[in-house]
Amino acid sequence: MNAIQTLITEHIDIWTAADTAKKSGRGRSSGNAASVYGIKKLRELILELAVRGKLVPQDANDEPASELLKRIEAEKAKLIAEGKVKKTKLLPLITEEEKPFELPQSWGWARLGTIGISSTGRTPSTQKSALYDGSIPFIGPGQITLACELLPAEKWLSEAGRNETTIAKTGDILMVCIGGSIGKSAIADKEMGFNQQINCISPFCVENKFAHISVMANSFQSKILEFATGSATPIINKSKWEELLVPVSPLAEQQRIVAKVDELMALCDQLENQHSNATEAHEKLVSYLLDTLTQSQSAEDFNTNWQRIAAHFDTLFTSETSIDALKQTLLQLAVMGKLVPQDPNDEPASELLKRIQIEKTKLIAEGKIKKAKPLAPITEEEKPFDIPQNWEWVKPEEFSIKITDGEHFRPPTEENGVYFLSAKDVREEGVSLDDPLFISEETAKKALQRCNPEYGDLLIVSRGATVGRMCKVNIDEKFCLLGSVILVKPTALVLSDYLSISLKSPSSFSLLINASGSTAQPAIYLKDLKEITLSLPPIEEQHRIVAKVDKLMAICDQLKSRLTAANQLQQKLADVLVEQAVN
């Protein structure tokens, strides 16, 4: 027993990876995920040790579980004779093959249905208003949390409704028996009704908290899934559920186990709170220090702030959240002219704009693009920050030949023909043809008149789960687009890679997503994209910025890969320790 407790305490830093990292000088953590996973595994270990008789010592003076099981049987027979409970069918005898592991000598195995009275819930007719709007709480799976807590009821039954449902008493154990949350459980803290997606057990002569520990343990939960029917929606009926095995210890030991589990779970709560507080403080610190870079007023100020971050780089960027924050800061520094030095020999952006205008005038004269309405001058209020002297503020239409979106109605698809792509085909690394649809040449001809993506153009997902994802067209194949993708066709005098950096930067991206915030789902609209104000550096500096961003983003991705590998190792260590402890 001492060896098991030593295993937990000596390896506590495996469960809370943040402390491991601090002690080893590697920073705060090899990843927040490892800490969360570690504490989760620690909770699972505590429960599994409890039901295997390895959490507290056995006492030879305790009445053995065999006597307790006899009393349970006698109590149930008495209640049946008094008409207080209905007689239930006899459950099968337990075979040696069914027993999942060896128990201490004073313990015994029982089927869940033999340690109490089991029942399944019922839902009163919602068409009968007289059954509702009373004072009796009525719950479903949504009111039982993964943390085994009961949320406040959303429906309440009247006294008439009580007769149309199943009532759980205080101390009864409720468990979800269907769906993706099958196995969630909680102890009823008051009288309540419950629906048909929940099973209930009312234990006799057994500590209800000990019975709850038994059904929460992984060894029991795995049996629920093993005996459940249905692949898409697993379900275990009451008959199968009450046949599942639970370990029963002497009553005195049950009380010791419950006290020890409560004590250790409280420790886990403390660890989680410490981890949560440390994570929050770490994120605030990273955010503050990165903000000092974007808010620097001079090159000297910027260098001072950067040196402060560089000195603690290994401590600061040790989680996915912090690395993502670093990426966003790099993008913002890029569009502010603070990521690479300016070169006085570069042609200023004002001259670049003149050359762009000459090119667009030529294309208009050739009938290749339409003449656009004059743009209103950019006001001081539209400029979110200061930019270098040789940069300019511009609207996307000033340097674009076309800004449009794809087909607003999905055309009929064909077995082959012209590629017809949607948001799913816009990937960070480029256009994907892994799972394309096709439309006819005739349908494509009409679609391409308005929206004709070509190599080097920029694609932006405008709605859906991946809204804001962008990529440069990196294929020469002809394809058409669905309306969930916006096409930006910049002139040859502006780099689409720089344009992508500019639109992804926090100052621009937040405006694009939130500008039309009247809808519940975030979206990017053409009118908002055309109105946004962007900073434009000289073309030579655009090249330098793109090269620097590519290099720094690759480093960030390497940091994330190392973090993932460290998390996986941490989780394997936790898994090994759990396996070592229970076997």
MOPERA-V680111 format. One record per run of one state. SS is the DSSP state (a for helix, b for strand, c for the rest). FROM is the first residue (numbers start at 1). LEN is the number of residues. Records with the same first field share a line. If there is no record, write none. Layout:
SS: FROM-LEN, FROM-LEN
This chain:
c: 1-1, 11-1, 16-1, 25-7, 52-13, 82-14, 99-9, 121-8, 140-1, 145-5, 151-4, 158-1, 163-3, 169-4, 177-1, 179-6, 188-4, 195-3, 204-4, 217-1, 228-1, 230-5, 236-2, 244-1, 249-2, 295-4, 311-2, 317-3, 337-12, 366-14, 383-9, 399-1, 406-1, 408-6, 415-3, 422-1, 428-2, 432-5, 440-1, 451-7, 462-1, 464-6, 473-6, 483-2, 491-5, 505-1, 515-8, 524-2, 532-1, 537-2, 583-1
a: 2-9, 12-4, 17-8, 32-20, 65-17, 96-3, 112-4, 129-3, 141-3, 159-4, 208-9, 218-10, 238-6, 251-44, 299-12, 313-4, 320-17, 349-17, 380-3, 396-3, 423-3, 441-10, 496-9, 506-9, 526-6, 539-44
b: 108-4, 116-5, 132-8, 144-1, 150-1, 155-3, 166-3, 173-4, 178-1, 185-3, 192-3, 198-6, 229-1, 235-1, 245-4, 392-4, 400-6, 407-1, 414-1, 418-4, 426-2, 430-2, 437-3, 458-4, 463-1, 470-3, 479-4, 485-6, 523-1, 533-4
